[in-house]
Amino acid sequence: AGRLSRGPWRGGGGALIQCLETLCALNGVSGDEGQVRSYIRGWAEEHADSVRTDAMGNLIVFKRGRKAAGNRLMLCAHMDEVGVIVTRATDEGFLKFDFVGGVDRRVALGKPVELGPGRVPGVIGMKAIHLLSREDMKKVPKTDALYLDIGASSREEALSMVPLGTCGAFVGPPERFGDGLFKGKAIDDRVGCAVMLELLREKLPMDVTFAFTVQEEVGTRGAFGAAFSVTPEVALVLETTTAADLPMVEDHRKVCAPGKGPVISYMDGGTIYDRELFEDLRCLAEKHRIPWQTKEYIAGGNDARTIQRTKSGVRVAALSAAVRYLHAPASVGSISDFEAMLKLTRLFLADQAAQLTL
């Protein structure tokens, strides 16, 4: 129901990036991922052997490959993005809100948003600079000082347009720009979803379960249910990670950068990754001359931390794209990195299939 148009993705050259453009244009704030899930499900039903949505809203897709492996291998990417949620309305018709997921308040000031399934336009408002004291100008406003302006003139009108509990996503039209770069909101983690959708269109060397998860941005909540029901032996999480190749950043803090290849992680703030899987990915990248990097700083986390601890434990690895300005209305990544992620994931599947006992 409510399935969206497939947009410009038609296969062939550049299919991965066309798919990413379409996915990034969709809204799917944590807990409200239905629009993204509907689009992905439409494609999965054409190419997979089974598709189901669990109680949390995760989309679990299974596709048979040349070698039977059951639930041995799971690929995972999250559908959700950061955003806002409406908490109350003022008598004057403004909406108060809180953030969903980790958002730096500095990047939200004055930004446009779209609210609810009707994509009601709004803007994150605050007191104009002309009304601020010198002391105020030195501070980042707290969330309770911000509001959403949707053009309503009363509380009743505002709530008729946007009920309490409605989620809102940043507006950030996806586009290619510069020297092989891609800009848009929700690259985290629509790029992982795009890689998995592209793989679903191909003949696979072994059985694979694809988990498109929900609520990663609010504590990797969806991945728990997905991994518990699938019970994989091995899981590869396809993600993004924070790039730090920015002006004024000291060289030793430039932990990874767009354009230098996918990031193969050995540890982050939530997971120590399986060393053998890390080496497998590294060796595959070097053997096939795929540029790669690792993140030279222990921080952050993703669905792997939850998957790893499921039941008796799961061997996990992560392959990420280095992206600037994560959780902002406009993030920036390298198209060559995204394509290398797909290529390296494809090689990883072949390598896992080769390890299966006949």
N, C-alpha and C positions, 0 to 999 in steps of 0.2 A: 504494500500500500504506500502511496506517495513516493514511489521510486522516481529518482531524478533522471534527467537526460544524461546520457553518457558523455556529453560534451565533446571536446575535440579529439579525444584519445581514440585513434583508429588503427594503431599498430604500425609496424614499419619503422623507418628511421625516426629517432627522437621520441619514440613512444613513451619511454619512461618519463621524460620531462613534460610531455603533453599530459600524461596522467597526473603528475605532480601539480601542474597548473590547475587542473580541475579539482583535485582534492583540497588544495590550499584555498580555493575559492569557497569551499563549503564551511559552514559553522558547526562546531562540535565541542562546546565547552564541557568540561568534566561533569558527568552526570546527565548530560543532554546531547549525547552523541548520535542521536537517531538519524540525522540527515546524512552524516558520513557513513554510518552503518548501512543505510538503505542503498546508497550508491555502490558501496563495496559488495554488498550482497548480490546486487543485480549482476555484477560481473562474475562473482564466484559461482553462482548457480549455473552459469554457462560452461564453466571450465572444471569444476570440482565434482567429486563423487558424492560428497555429503556436505551440507551446510546447516548449522544450527546456531541459535542465539540462546545463551544461558540466562539464568535469573539475574545476573549482574548487568547483562547487556553486551557481554563479549561475543564476538562473532567467531565461531570455531569452524574452520573449513578443512576438510580432509581430501587429499588427492592421491590416488594410487600412482606409483611409479613402476619402473621396469623391475625393480626388486621389492618384494614384499617385506615391509619392516614394521607394519602396525603403527603403534604410537611411539616408536623409538625416537624420532626426531621432530622437534617443534620449532618453527620460526615464529617470532613474536614482534609485533609493533603496536604502539598504542594509537588509538583514533582521536583521543581527546586533546584539547588545547586549553590554555589559560584564558580567563575572561572575568566577567563580573556576574553577580547575582543580585537582584533587586530585593531589598529588605523592608522598605516602607516608602510611603509617599507623603510629601508635605502638603499643607493646605494650599500652597501656591502652585502646586502641580509639578514640583521637582521630585525626582526619585532618589532615595538614598540607597546605597549598595555596599557590598563587600566584594573583595576579590576572590576568585576561585583559582587556586594554585598560586605559585610564587610569582608575583608581579612587583617590579620596582615602581613605586608610586611616581617617581620622576618621569618615567616614560609614558605615563597614563594621562598626565595633565593636558586637557584640551583636545584629547584624541576622540575621533568619531567611533561609535560602536553601532552594532545592529542587535536588536533585542527580540528574542523569541522567534517562533517559526515564521512569523510575518515579516521578519527583518525590519522592525520599526526603527527608524534612524534616531540616533541620539548623540550627544556629545558629553564628555566628562568635563563638567564645569567647576570653576573655582573663582574665588575673589579676583577681580582684575588687578593688574600690577599697580594701577593708579590709586588703588585703595589700600595698598599694603604699607605697613610701616617698615622702616629700615630693618628692624628686628625680624619681622615676618619674612622679609626677602632672603634672610640667611637660612631659613628652614624649609624643609620639604613638608608640605601640608600633610597632616594625618588623614587617614581614609575618611574619618567621620566629618572632615571639613569639605569633602568633595561631594558632588551630586551629579545626577544624570539629567540633562535637559532634553526633553522630547517634544517641546513646544506646547505642552498642555498648560491650561490656565487654572486648573483646580485639581484637588486630590481625586475627585470622582472621575474627571476626564482622564487623568494620568492612569488610574487603575483600570479604566475601561480599555485602554490601549495596551497596557503592560501590567498584568496581574503580579502580585507579590510572588517571589520565587522564580520569576522569569530569568533566564540566563542571557547574557549578552557577550558577543565576541567583538574583538577589535576589527576594524576595517583596514585591510591591507592588500590591495589587488596584486596578485602574483604577476611577475614579469621577469623576462630575461634582460640583463643589462650589463654594461661594462665589458670587461675581458673575461667572458665565459662564466659570469655570475648569475645567480637567480635570487630574486627578492620576493618576499611575501610573508604573511603571517602564517603561523601553524606549520612551518616547515618541520618543526618539532611536534609530532613525528609523522607527518604525512609522507615524508620521504621514505621512511621504513615501510609504510603501507603501500606506496607506489612500487617499491622493489618487490614486495610480496605479490602484488597483483600482476606484475610483469612475469614473475616466475609461474604463477598459476596458468598463464597462457601457454606455457611450454611443456614439452614432454619431460618428465622428471626421472632421474636415475633410480629413485627409491620413493617409497611412501613418505609423504610429508603432511604434518598437521600445521596449518597456518592459524595463529591466534591473533586476531585483531582486538586488542584489549581496550577497556574503558578505565577512566579515573586514575590514570597513571600520575597525573599532575597533582593529585591530592593525596598521594601516599601509596602508589602502586597497588591500589585496592582490587582492580579487576583481575590482575594477573594471578592473584591467589586462587580465585575460583577457576580460572582457565587452566592453570597448571594442575590443580587438584583433580579436575575431571579428566584431563588428557593423560596425566602421569607419564610424561616423557622421560627418556633416559638422558637425552641431550637436548639443550635448547640454545638457539642462537637468537639473541636480541638485536634487532636492527633499529638504530636510534640516531639521535644527534647528540653533540656534546659542545660545550662552550669553547669557542675560539677566542684567542687572546692576542691576535696579531694586530694590535691597535696602537695608534700614536700615544706616546707618553708612558707606554707599558715597558718596563725594564725587560731586557732580552731574556733573562732567566725566568720571567713570568709568562713569556709567550709560549704557553704549554702545547698548543696545537694551532693549526692555521688552515683555512680553506685553500684548496689547490695543491696540497701536499699528499693527497690520498686519504683513504678511509683511516679512521682511528681504530686500532686494535687495542683493547683495554686489558691490562693485567690486574688492575685493582681500582676501585673508586670508593666513595664514601659508604657504600652499602654492600659491596660484593668484592670478594677475592675470586677472580675468575679461574676456571680450570686451566692449569698450566699446560696440559697436553693440547687442549683445544686452542689455546693462545698460540702455541708453537705451530700447530697445524695451519692456522690462518696466516701466520707470519711466513712460513715456508712456502705456502701456496702463492702468496703475494710475490715473494722474491723469485720463485721459480718461473712465474708467468709475467714477470716484469711489471707488476702492478705497484705503483707508488703507494706507500703506506707510512703511517706514523703512529706513535703511541702518545698518550697524554701524560706529560711529565709533571703531573700534579695530582694528588689524591683528593678528590672532592666529587660531589654530586652523587647521582645514583639513578637507577632505572628499574624496569620490571624484573631484571635479573635477580635482584636481591630477594624478591618474594618467590620467584620461581625456584631459586636455588634451595630454599628451605622447605619446599613442599614435600609432604609425606616423609619418605626415607632419604630425600635429597635428590637434586638434579645437577648434572654437570652443565655449567653454563659458560657461554662466551658472548662477547658483545662486539659488534661492528658498527661504528658510528661515523657520521659526517660532521666535520668541524663547521659550526655555524656561528656567525656573529649575531649579537643582539637577541639571544634567545628570550622568549617570553615577552617580546615587544611586538608592536603592530607591524614592524618590518624587519624580518630577519634576513640574513644574507649568507648564502653558501655557494659552493663551486659545483657547476654542472658536471665537470669531469670527476669530481669526488663521488657524486651520486651514481654516475654510470659505473665507476670502479667498484662501488659497493655492490651493485647488481652482479658484475662480473665475478667478484671474489665470492659472493654468496653462492653463485652458480657452481663455482669450483669446489666450494666447501661441500655442497650437496653430493657432487660426484665423488669426492674424497670419502665422505661418510658411507656412500653406497659401496665403494671399493672395500671398505673395512668390514662389511657385513659377511658373516660366514655363509657359505653356500649350502 
